[in-house]
Amino acid sequence: MTISVLPFAVGPIVGTAGHTHIRILGVMPAGALAAGRKAPHGRIRWRAVGEPHWRGPRHFRINGNFDSSGVVVLRDLSPGTRYEYQAGYVERPDTADPQLDWHRLPLGHFRTAPDDDRAPVSFLFGSCCYRFVGLDHEVEDDRADRIFEVMGRQTAERDTDFVLYAGDQVYADATWKLGAASSQQQYFDLYRQSFGQPNIRRLMANHNHHMILDDHEIENNWPARANPDLWTSKYPAAMKAYQIYQASHSPAVPLNAAGSRLDRDPEQLWYRFRWGAADFFLMDLRTERALSRWPWQRNIMSREQERAVLAWLNDGPDRVKCLVSSVPLFPEQRWPFRGEDSWEGFRAQRQRLLDGIRASGARRLLVLSGDVHASLYARLDGLGKAPLHAWICSGLFWPTALMAFRWYRPMIRDDHRLRGLWKPSLGKVRVPGRVYSRDAFSRVSLDEQGARLELFDRDGEPVPDVGASIRWE
C-alpha cells in the first residue's frame, strides 16, 4: 500500500539560499500537532532541473510549538543551480519511504547562489500588502492576491534570482483597533490566511524569498502607543508568528553547528546575505526602537545593529550594496505631513548612519524602502562624495478606500537639504522622476557598472518616468 504525501496548508515557502544550501518552510493544517509534540512528518525530494533521478526523500521535523510548522535545510547543493522539488507531509511520521506517493504535490523551484562574486543580480521588490480583515478575523477577499499572479507571470518571462519584501507583508490591524489581532491564535490565523492565498503561495513555492518586518506585522506605528500590557501580550504573539512565517527561513534564525537544522530562537531579526555581485543588509527598524522626547536619545535601531550596518558597509566597500530599510531614509515630507515614524524622526542616528556611509567609501550603494504607499526614486548628493540612491516601492496592494493614506508628489520635499541633528546639511535630496501613488511592484537589476530600477502596475504594465538607470560613480 502506498501513502500519499499531502500538500502543506501553508507553503512550501522557499527562503534564503547560500552556494550549497537552502531553507524551505512548510506548515501542516492548524492544530495538526498539539503544543509540545514534535515529529518528522515533513517529506521533501529534490533534483537539479534536467536531472532524471530524485534525491531524498528527506524527513524533517514538524513542531507543534510553532503552529505545526517545520523548516528543512537542504545541503550539499551545487552553486548557481536551479532545482525542482516536492515538499509535503505524511500523517504517520513512521511511514516508510518506498511507500510514498508524490502525485498530489506540485513541483516547486529554487536556486542556489552563484559562486561568481561578480554575477549580475535581478530580483522583484515591493512592500505593503493590505488585506481587509473583518471583525471575525477572516480575510474577506482576494484582491491583494492578484498582484502576485502578475509577478509570477513576469518571473516566467524574465530571469529572476529572488523576491524581496520590505515590510507589512501582513496587516494585523487592517481595521485599526476594530478586529485587530491580539492573541497568538489570531496572529497565526492571519498568516495562514494571507500566505495561503493561491497566487502568493505559488510565487513563494517557486522563488527564493527574503523578508523583513515593519509596523503592521504588530500594529500601526509600533511602538508609539505601546504600554506594559501590549508589550507582554500582543507583542510576543506578533513576534512568534513573525518568527515562524517570515524569519525562520532567513539567516536571522541560526542553524546548528552542522548547518543541518534550525538551532534556536533568533537573537535579532536583522540579517545580511550575499548574491553574486551584491551584498544585502535587511534592517529591523521596529523591534529595537528607543523613543524619547529628547531628540539625541531617539534611536530607530539598537547601537548593536548600527555597528553591524557600518561593519557591513566596510566589508568590501567596492562591492554593490543594498541596504533594506522598511521606512524611507529620504526624501522627507513637507509640513504639515511630516511625522516621527520614519528616519526623519531619528535625526541623530540618521546623521551617524550617513556619516558612516561616507566614511566607508561605499560608492555602489542603493537603499530599498517601503511603507509609504507610493513608489519613487530619489538621490542624495553632498560634499563631493558618491551619491546615495534610494528606491521606494509601496504598496503591492492598498485599497482605493484608503487612498488618503499614500504619499503624493505635493507632500514630498524635493530639491532640499537633508538636516542632521547637529549638522545643518547632510546633502541635497532630489526626486527627479514621477511619484506613482498606486499599486505596483518593481524589478531591481544590479551589476558592477550600475543599477536599473523598473516599476510595474498591478496589471504588469511598465510605469514610465518613475524608475531610473544608475551608473555608479
C-alpha positions as CSV (number, residue, x, y, z in Angstrom):
1,M,0.0,0.0,0.0
2,T,1.3,3.5,-0.9
3,I,0.9,6.5,1.3
4,S,0.3,9.9,-0.2
5,V,2.5,12.9,0.7
6,L,-0.1,15.6,1.4
7,P,0.2,19.3,0.4
8,F,1.1,21.7,3.2
9,A,-1.6,24.1,4.4
10,V,0.8,27.0,4.0
11,G,3.9,26.7,1.9
12,P,6.3,25.4,0.9
13,I,8.0,28.8,1.2
14,V,11.4,29.0,-0.3
15,G,13.8,31.1,1.8
16,T,17.4,32.0,1.9
17,A,19.9,30.1,-0.2
18,G,23.7,30.0,0.0
19,H,26.1,28.5,-2.5
20,T,25.3,24.9,-1.4
21,H,22.2,25.1,0.9
22,I,18.7,26.4,1.2
23,R,15.9,26.7,3.8
24,I,12.3,25.8,3.0
25,L,9.3,26.2,5.3
26,G,6.2,24.0,5.4
27,V,3.1,24.3,7.7
28,M,0.6,21.5,8.3
29,P,-3.1,22.2,8.9
30,A,-3.9,24.2,12.0
31,G,-3.9,22.1,15.2
32,A,-2.3,19.1,13.5
33,L,0.2,18.8,16.3
34,A,-0.5,19.8,19.8
35,A,1.9,22.1,21.7
36,G,4.8,20.1,22.9
37,R,4.6,17.5,20.1
38,K,7.4,17.2,17.6
39,A,7.7,14.6,14.9
40,P,9.3,14.0,11.4
41,H,6.1,14.4,9.4
42,G,7.8,16.5,6.7
43,R,9.0,15.0,3.5
44,I,10.9,16.6,0.6
45,R,12.6,15.3,-2.5
46,W,14.7,17.4,-5.0
47,R,16.8,17.4,-8.1
48,A,18.6,19.8,-10.3
49,V,16.4,20.8,-13.3
50,G,17.2,18.4,-16.1
51,E,18.3,15.6,-13.8
52,P,16.4,12.3,-14.2
53,H,16.5,11.0,-10.7
54,W,15.3,12.5,-7.4
55,R,17.4,13.0,-4.4
56,G,16.0,12.1,-1.0
57,P,13.4,11.8,0.3
58,R,14.5,13.8,3.3
59,H,12.5,13.6,6.6
60,F,12.2,16.8,8.6
61,R,10.5,17.7,11.9
62,I,7.2,19.5,12.3
63,N,6.9,21.3,15.7
64,G,3.5,21.8,17.4
65,N,5.1,24.6,19.4
66,F,5.4,26.6,16.2
67,D,1.9,26.3,14.7
68,S,2.6,22.9,13.3
69,S,5.4,24.2,11.1
70,G,8.9,23.0,10.2
71,V,11.9,24.2,8.2
72,V,14.1,21.8,6.2
73,V,17.7,22.7,5.3
74,L,19.0,21.1,2.1
75,R,22.7,20.9,1.9
76,D,25.4,19.7,-0.5
77,L,23.8,21.5,-3.4
78,S,25.6,22.9,-6.5
79,P,26.2,26.7,-6.7
80,G,24.3,28.8,-9.2
81,T,21.9,25.9,-10.0
82,R,18.1,25.8,-10.4
83,Y,16.4,22.9,-8.6
84,E,12.9,21.5,-8.6
85,Y,11.4,19.8,-5.6
86,Q,8.2,18.5,-4.0
87,A,7.5,19.0,-0.3
88,G,4.6,18.0,1.9
89,Y,3.8,15.9,5.0
90,V,2.6,12.4,5.9
91,E,0.0,11.8,8.6
92,R,2.2,9.0,10.2
93,P,5.8,10.1,10.7
94,D,7.0,6.4,10.7
95,T,5.8,5.9,7.0
96,A,8.5,4.1,5.1
97,D,10.0,5.9,2.1
98,P,9.2,3.2,-0.6
99,Q,5.5,3.6,0.2
100,L,5.3,7.3,-0.6
101,D,3.1,8.6,-3.4
102,W,4.0,12.2,-4.5
103,H,1.4,12.7,-7.2
104,R,-0.7,15.1,-5.2
105,L,2.1,17.6,-4.8
106,P,3.0,20.3,-7.4
107,L,6.6,21.0,-8.4
108,G,8.3,23.9,-6.8
109,H,11.6,25.5,-7.7
110,F,14.5,27.3,-6.1
111,R,18.0,28.3,-7.0
112,T,21.3,28.4,-5.2
113,A,23.5,31.5,-5.0
114,P,26.1,31.7,-7.8
115,D,29.8,31.2,-6.8
116,D,30.8,34.1,-9.2
117,D,31.1,37.2,-6.9
118,R,30.7,39.4,-10.0
119,A,27.5,37.9,-11.4
120,P,24.6,40.3,-12.0
121,V,21.5,40.2,-9.8
122,S,17.9,40.7,-10.8
123,F,15.0,40.4,-8.3
124,L,11.5,41.6,-7.7
125,F,10.9,44.1,-4.9
126,G,7.9,45.5,-3.1
127,S,6.2,46.1,0.2
128,C,2.8,46.6,2.0
129,C,0.2,44.1,1.0
130,Y,-3.1,45.1,2.7
131,R,-5.8,42.5,3.1
132,F,-9.1,43.5,4.6
133,V,-9.7,41.5,7.8
134,G,-13.2,41.6,9.2
135,L,-14.4,41.7,12.8
136,D,-14.4,37.9,12.6
137,H,-10.7,37.9,12.0
138,E,-11.2,36.5,8.5
139,V,-9.5,37.8,5.3
140,E,-12.6,39.0,3.4
141,D,-11.4,38.9,-0.3
142,D,-8.6,38.0,-2.7
143,R,-8.0,41.4,-4.3
144,A,-4.5,41.6,-2.7
145,D,-3.5,38.2,-4.2
146,R,-3.9,39.4,-7.8
147,I,-0.6,41.2,-8.0
148,F,1.3,38.0,-7.1
149,E,-0.1,36.3,-10.1
150,V,1.2,39.1,-12.2
151,M,4.6,38.9,-10.5
152,G,4.6,35.2,-11.2
153,R,4.0,35.7,-14.9
154,Q,6.9,38.1,-15.1
155,T,9.3,35.6,-13.4
156,A,8.3,33.1,-16.1
157,E,9.3,35.6,-18.8
158,R,12.4,37.2,-17.2
159,D,15.2,35.5,-15.3
160,T,14.6,36.3,-11.5
161,D,17.0,35.4,-8.8
162,F,14.7,36.0,-5.8
163,V,11.8,38.1,-4.4
164,L,12.4,40.7,-1.6
165,Y,9.8,42.3,0.6
166,A,10.5,45.4,2.8
167,G,7.7,45.1,5.4
168,D,4.0,44.9,6.1
169,Q,3.6,41.5,4.4
170,V,0.5,41.2,6.6
171,Y,-1.7,43.7,8.3
172,A,-2.6,42.7,11.8
173,D,-4.6,45.9,12.2
174,A,-6.4,46.2,8.9
175,T,-9.3,47.9,10.5
176,W,-7.1,49.6,13.1
177,K,-8.3,48.6,16.6
178,L,-11.5,47.0,15.4
179,G,-10.8,43.4,14.8
180,A,-7.0,43.8,15.2
181,A,-5.1,40.7,16.0
182,S,-4.2,40.4,19.7
183,S,-4.0,36.7,20.7
184,Q,-1.4,34.1,19.5
185,Q,-4.1,32.2,17.5
186,Q,-5.3,35.3,15.8
187,Y,-1.8,36.1,14.5
188,F,-1.3,32.5,13.4
189,D,-4.7,32.6,11.5
190,L,-3.7,35.9,9.9
191,Y,-0.5,34.4,8.4
192,R,-2.3,31.2,7.4
193,Q,-4.9,33.1,5.5
194,S,-2.6,35.7,4.0
195,F,0.2,33.4,2.9
196,G,-2.3,30.6,2.0
197,Q,-3.9,32.6,-0.9
198,P,-3.2,30.8,-4.2
199,N,-1.1,33.3,-6.1
200,I,1.3,34.3,-3.3
201,R,1.5,30.7,-2.3
202,R,2.6,29.7,-5.9
203,L,5.1,32.5,-6.0
204,M,6.6,31.6,-2.6
205,A,7.0,28.0,-3.6
206,N,8.9,28.8,-6.9
207,H,11.3,31.6,-6.0
208,N,13.6,32.3,-3.1
209,H,12.1,34.9,-0.7
210,H,13.7,37.4,1.7
211,M,11.5,39.4,4.1
212,I,11.8,41.9,6.9
213,L,9.0,43.3,9.1
214,D,7.5,46.8,9.6
215,D,4.9,48.1,11.9
216,H,1.7,46.3,10.6
217,E,3.1,42.9,11.5
218,I,2.4,44.2,15.0
219,E,0.3,47.3,14.9
220,N,0.4,50.7,13.2
221,N,3.4,52.9,14.2
222,W,4.6,50.4,16.7
223,P,5.8,51.1,19.4
224,A,4.4,54.6,19.6
225,R,1.3,53.6,21.6
226,A,2.8,50.6,23.4
227,N,2.0,50.1,27.0
228,P,3.1,47.3,29.5
229,D,0.1,45.2,28.6
230,L,0.8,45.3,24.9
231,W,4.5,44.6,25.5
232,T,3.7,41.4,27.4
233,S,0.7,40.1,25.4
234,K,0.3,41.5,21.9
235,Y,4.0,41.9,21.1
236,P,5.1,38.4,22.0
237,A,2.2,36.9,20.0
238,A,3.1,39.0,16.9
239,M,6.8,38.2,17.2
240,K,6.3,34.4,17.5
241,A,4.1,34.4,14.4
242,Y,6.7,36.6,12.5
243,Q,9.5,34.3,13.6
244,I,7.6,31.2,12.2
245,Y,6.3,32.6,8.9
246,Q,9.0,35.2,7.9
247,A,12.2,34.9,9.9
248,S,12.6,31.1,10.2
249,H,13.6,30.7,6.5
250,S,16.1,33.6,6.7
251,P,19.6,33.9,8.2
252,A,18.1,35.6,11.3
253,V,17.4,32.2,12.8
254,P,20.7,30.5,13.5
255,L,21.5,26.9,12.4
256,N,23.2,24.3,14.5
257,A,27.0,23.7,14.1
258,A,26.5,21.2,11.3
259,G,24.2,23.6,9.4
260,S,21.6,20.9,9.1
261,R,18.6,22.4,11.1
262,L,17.4,25.4,13.0
263,D,19.1,25.7,16.3
264,R,17.4,28.3,18.5
265,D,15.3,31.4,18.5
266,P,16.9,34.5,16.9
267,E,18.8,36.9,19.0
268,Q,17.9,39.7,16.5
269,L,15.8,39.9,13.4
270,W,18.1,41.9,11.1
271,Y,20.4,39.9,8.8
272,R,22.7,40.0,5.8
273,F,23.2,37.8,2.7
274,R,25.2,37.9,-0.5
275,W,24.1,37.1,-4.0
276,G,26.5,37.4,-6.9
277,A,27.8,41.0,-7.2
278,A,25.7,42.4,-4.4
279,D,25.6,42.4,-0.6
280,F,22.3,42.9,1.2
281,F,21.5,44.0,4.7
282,L,17.9,43.9,5.9
283,M,17.5,46.2,8.9
284,D,15.0,45.7,11.7
285,L,13.6,49.2,12.3
286,R,10.7,48.2,14.5
287,T,11.6,46.0,17.4
288,E,14.7,47.9,18.6
289,R,13.4,51.4,18.6
290,A,14.1,53.7,21.6
291,L,11.6,56.6,21.8
292,S,12.3,59.7,23.8
293,R,11.2,63.3,23.9
294,W,14.9,64.2,23.7
295,P,16.0,64.0,20.0
296,W,19.5,62.9,20.7
297,Q,18.2,59.9,22.7
298,R,15.9,58.6,20.0
299,N,17.1,55.5,18.1
300,I,15.3,53.7,15.3
301,M,17.6,50.7,15.8
302,S,19.9,49.5,18.5
303,R,23.5,50.6,18.7
304,E,24.5,46.9,18.1
305,Q,22.6,46.9,14.8
306,E,24.0,50.3,13.9
307,R,27.5,48.9,14.4
308,A,26.6,45.8,12.3
309,V,25.4,48.0,9.4
310,L,28.6,50.0,9.5
311,A,30.8,46.9,9.6
312,W,28.8,45.5,6.6
313,L,29.5,48.8,4.7
314,N,33.2,48.5,5.4
315,D,33.3,44.8,4.4
316,G,34.2,45.1,0.8
317,P,33.1,48.7,0.2
318,D,33.8,48.5,-3.5
319,R,31.0,45.8,-3.9
320,V,27.4,46.6,-4.8
321,K,25.5,47.2,-1.5
322,C,21.7,47.1,-0.9
323,L,20.6,48.4,2.4
324,V,16.9,47.5,3.0
325,S,15.1,49.9,5.2
326,S,11.4,49.3,5.9
327,V,10.8,53.1,6.2
328,P,12.3,55.8,3.9
329,L,15.7,57.2,4.7
330,F,14.8,60.1,2.4
331,P,13.1,62.1,1.0
332,E,11.2,63.8,3.8
333,Q,7.6,65.1,3.7
334,R,6.5,68.7,3.7
335,W,4.9,70.3,6.7
336,P,2.2,69.5,7.9
337,F,2.6,65.9,6.7
338,R,5.9,65.3,8.5
339,G,5.9,62.7,11.1
340,E,8.1,61.0,13.6
341,D,7.7,57.4,12.4
342,S,10.4,57.2,9.7
343,W,14.0,58.2,9.7
344,E,13.2,61.9,9.9
345,G,12.1,61.3,13.4
346,F,15.5,59.9,14.3
347,R,17.9,62.6,13.1
348,A,20.8,61.8,15.3
349,Q,21.0,58.2,14.2
350,R,20.4,59.1,10.6
351,Q,23.3,61.6,10.8
352,R,25.5,58.8,12.2
353,L,24.5,56.4,9.5
354,L,25.1,58.8,6.6
355,D,28.4,59.8,8.1
356,G,29.3,56.1,8.3
357,I,28.3,55.6,4.7
358,R,30.5,58.4,3.6
359,A,33.4,57.3,5.7
360,S,33.1,53.7,4.4
361,G,33.8,54.8,0.9
362,A,30.9,52.7,-0.4
363,R,30.1,54.1,-3.8
364,R,27.7,51.4,-5.2
365,L,25.0,51.8,-2.6
366,L,21.3,51.5,-3.0
367,V,18.7,52.0,-0.3
368,L,15.5,50.0,-0.7
369,S,12.4,51.1,1.2
370,G,8.6,50.6,1.5
371,D,5.9,51.9,4.0
372,V,4.5,55.0,2.3
373,H,2.1,53.5,-0.3
374,A,3.9,55.2,-3.2
375,S,6.9,54.5,-5.5
376,L,9.7,56.8,-6.4
377,Y,13.4,57.2,-7.0
378,A,15.5,59.8,-5.0
379,R,19.2,60.6,-4.6
380,L,21.3,62.3,-2.0
381,D,24.3,64.3,-3.2
382,G,26.7,66.1,-1.0
383,L,30.2,67.1,-0.1
384,G,31.8,65.7,-3.3
385,K,31.1,62.1,-2.3
386,A,29.4,59.4,-4.5
387,P,25.6,59.9,-4.5
388,L,23.4,57.8,-2.4
389,H,20.5,56.3,-4.3
390,A,17.1,55.4,-2.8
391,W,14.3,53.3,-4.4
392,I,10.9,53.2,-2.7
393,C,8.2,50.7,-3.9
394,S,4.9,50.5,-2.0
395,G,2.4,49.2,-1.8
396,L,1.7,45.9,-3.5
397,F,-1.9,46.4,-2.7
398,W,-3.5,49.3,-0.9
399,P,-7.3,49.7,-1.3
400,T,-8.9,52.6,-3.1
401,A,-11.0,53.4,0.0
402,L,-7.7,54.3,1.8
403,M,-6.2,56.5,-0.9
404,A,-5.7,59.3,1.5
405,F,-3.0,57.3,3.3
406,R,-0.5,57.5,0.5
407,W,2.4,59.7,-0.4
408,Y,1.7,62.2,-3.3
409,R,4.1,64.5,-5.1
410,P,2.9,67.7,-3.3
411,M,3.6,66.1,0.1
412,I,7.2,65.4,-0.7
413,R,10.1,67.8,-0.2
414,D,12.2,68.0,-3.3
415,D,15.5,69.7,-4.0
416,H,16.0,70.3,-0.3
417,R,18.9,70.0,2.2
418,L,18.6,67.0,4.5
419,R,19.2,68.1,8.0
420,G,21.0,66.2,10.8
421,L,20.6,66.8,14.4
422,W,23.9,68.6,14.8
423,K,24.6,69.4,11.2
424,P,22.6,71.9,9.1
425,S,23.1,69.8,6.0
426,L,23.8,66.1,5.2
427,G,23.5,66.7,1.5
428,K,20.9,67.7,-1.1
429,V,17.9,65.4,-1.9
430,R,16.3,65.3,-5.4
431,V,13.4,63.4,-6.7
432,P,13.9,63.7,-10.5
433,G,11.0,61.4,-11.7
434,R,7.4,60.8,-11.1
435,V,5.8,59.8,-7.8
436,Y,3.5,56.9,-8.5
437,S,0.7,56.6,-5.9
438,R,-1.0,53.4,-7.0
439,D,-0.4,49.6,-6.5
440,A,2.9,48.4,-8.0
441,F,5.9,46.1,-7.8
442,S,9.4,46.6,-9.1
443,R,12.3,44.9,-10.6
444,V,15.8,45.8,-9.4
445,S,18.8,44.7,-11.6
446,L,22.3,45.2,-10.3
447,D,25.8,44.7,-11.6
448,E,29.2,46.3,-11.1
449,Q,28.5,49.0,-13.6
450,G,25.2,50.2,-12.3
451,A,21.5,49.5,-11.4
452,R,18.2,49.5,-13.3
453,L,15.1,50.3,-11.4
454,E,11.8,49.4,-13.1
455,L,8.2,49.8,-11.9
456,F,5.2,47.8,-13.0
457,D,1.5,48.4,-12.2
458,R,-0.8,45.7,-10.8
459,D,-1.5,44.6,-14.4
460,G,2.2,44.1,-15.1
461,E,2.5,47.1,-17.4
462,P,5.6,49.3,-17.1
463,V,5.1,52.6,-15.4
464,P,7.4,55.1,-17.2
465,D,9.3,58.0,-15.7
466,V,9.3,56.6,-12.2
467,G,12.3,54.3,-12.2
468,A,15.9,55.1,-13.0
469,S,19.1,53.8,-14.7
470,I,22.1,54.4,-12.4
471,R,25.7,54.4,-13.3
472,W,27.9,54.0,-10.2
473,E,30.3,57.0,-9.8
